[in-house]
Amino acid sequence: MRVREKGDRGVVQSVVLFLGVSVLSGALAAGLAIPFAGLAGFGSEKTAETLQDLPVELKTDPLAVKSKMVAADGSLIADLFEQNRIPVKLGQVAPIMRKAIVSIEDDRFYQHGALDAKGTLRALIRNQSDGGVSQGGSSITQQFVKLSLIEKARTEAEVKAATAETYQRKIAELRYAVAVEKQFSKDEILEKYLNLANFGDGAYGIEAASQHYFSVHASQLNLQQAAMLAGLVKNPTGYDPTNSPKRAKDRRDVVINRMKELNVVTAKQAADAIRTPVIDPKKLQKVPNGCASGRYPFYCEWVMSKLVDSKLFGKTKKDSEHYIKTAGLTIKTGLDPRIQAAAQASINKNAKPTDQAISAVTIVEPGTGIVKAMAQNRKYGGGKNETAYNYNTEKSYAGGYGGFQNGSTMKAFTIAAAIQKGFPTTHRINSPDTLDLSNARFPTCDGYTQAGDDYHPKNSTKGGGDLTMVQAAQHSTNTYFLQLSEQVGLCQIGKVAAALGMKDGQTGEPLEQVVSMTLGVGLVTPLMLSNAYATFAARGKYCTPVSVTAVLNSSGKPIGNFGPNCKQVIEAKVADGTTYVLNKVLEPGGTGAHLKFGPSDLAGKTGTINDNKAVWFSGYSSKLAAASVVADVHPTSRSLVGQTHDGNELSFSEVSGSGVAGPIWEDAMKGALKGLPTTHFVQPDDKTVRGDVKDIPSVIGLSPQDATAKLQEAGFTAQVAPGVVKSGEQAGTVAWTSPRQSDGAPEGSNITLYISDGTKGQQPPNTPITPGGPGKPKPNCPPWNPKYPNCGGR
């Protein structure tokens, strides 16, 4: 049995006494709008038991207060709320508003306790004379209790229980009201009531309502405005002036006349107020709610998705979203409005919303991972030429499209893996326009992968021959990088790519290690690629992409641990060497030379995938990194040739990473870097440029057998290229090697021997790679598996 708290007996007995009298007189049945028949047999003893079983104190949830998401400069991105509410102190509410709400809802509020017996009897008399229930007897305190219980309800059953017209609910409401009156002063109760009440049309609380209907603060309300708002609480939907202006005015005038009856206002004041319109539509303020109504809907939804997925704000997505939208949070993001404007201006300049092809660009800050901007040519929405897809993000995020095959932008990871393994940037490989890799086997982390029996990849640009790594990067020479990836090993490339955050944008799985990996593999996003390249700019320091820099609670205190999360994943000298190579892509002779601008050092890489279904450019300075893509998003994945981009149909000669995606990257970066200090890359040391190499002994003029023995003795392996080459050396002897003797090679490298035909002339050798290596085969690239293209990027 419940033990009463000290001092509780007198309160309970008083309430029981009143209820008993009320039941006998019929006042409770009429005044509280409860059918008299429902009280048959419900005497004072039963009432006392019911009251004693209730908690002494009303426990309420914190007010649902709107949260806001802001940009890096503090400007508003979006308001996020379930109820548009701005809590204020009672002193911030105009006195006329306080008088209006008390006059119409509970004019004896400051004279009575939790229950107004006089008001209840008055309601009884009015209801009896009207022949029905036209006036309730609930005090402001009781109304506050009812609103609090409704606000606390989370399920349909709880809402039903909080609003049921039963004597049990009314008695419980009264008991809670008694507790509230003991706990708070009258002014405190009125303040809570005014902040909690629903004022219609999505406005909760007196401050939000004042701003919504009249564009003023609650402290600035005049008589007619206060009267309208006071009249709304009885029926926020029925008296909503935006839907029913006449009903709203009639109700407002009832409040004004009641204030006149109570001598709160004079007859003249009342008459003057009644003559005014109920609202001025020009002053009506709609508060946009949610990401879709915000300034940057795609970025905003990406942020919300990451917050919900963090589990920091609730165990389920529903709980997390509810908390975020009701806790009065300030969500600070990394979005930079100036850089975002530059990115969107570039998209607007180089693409159209009506294009068949989509265009997108993401900009990231190296060394922090803060995502400064995301832009695309399709606007947010469900209409024509609109989309809810974010083409910059992975599919794991709400609305994320999941990426596109990235073409030769993958060559950057091959370069990094090669330098990491000790290959010099001067490393030479004979790279013909067409390379026979039929049945070639490339080592992977778990064995090997094997090409098909008719695999003859070609270069998509002119520039074959005996090339260094720098030259091959400048021309994006496919046959060079295929051979380099065989020499380095796909496992090494895969590990470097994974360390820099590269994964399949659809599945989140690691990129598959296939023969054509260096030419593009899997589906990646501009967000992922720009952040990976930012790692090179940050000299090997990888940072998880940052959308949120801080979350503050309603008191301004931080929640959780947000902001940069970085670690060194490749040595600085490896990153510097990679940047050294990629920098030459934007120098004269490189595929991105025409994209170079300004005094700062720039580096980057083009990418075009098989059948021209997507084109890329990804590049960076020391300050910012960006990746742009133009791609087909048709379900059948078509070529860009013949599709509209920037309002015009693309021809085959136009479809390239440098020619289509490049200008988007250039203009976005140019605008983003404007006004920032000039920066230069750290130049790699000589060992990084030359590589961790050993001198190759001279074997020119030796027989293949003697040359092989000499190379093996020096710590290398050797293979003989098929056929012979024109050379002045004696026929049957070594004419030259690859790598060249002057370049050297990492210890254990395979040295290819080219055999002379004994003639005097020379010609560039044509060196197919020799298949070999143990292990088990894995799926490979077209024409055997269309998931992996056999064509690199321009």
Disulfide bonds with the S-S distance in Angstrom:
Cys291-Cys300 2.08
Cys445-Cys491 1.92
Cys543-Cys566 2.11
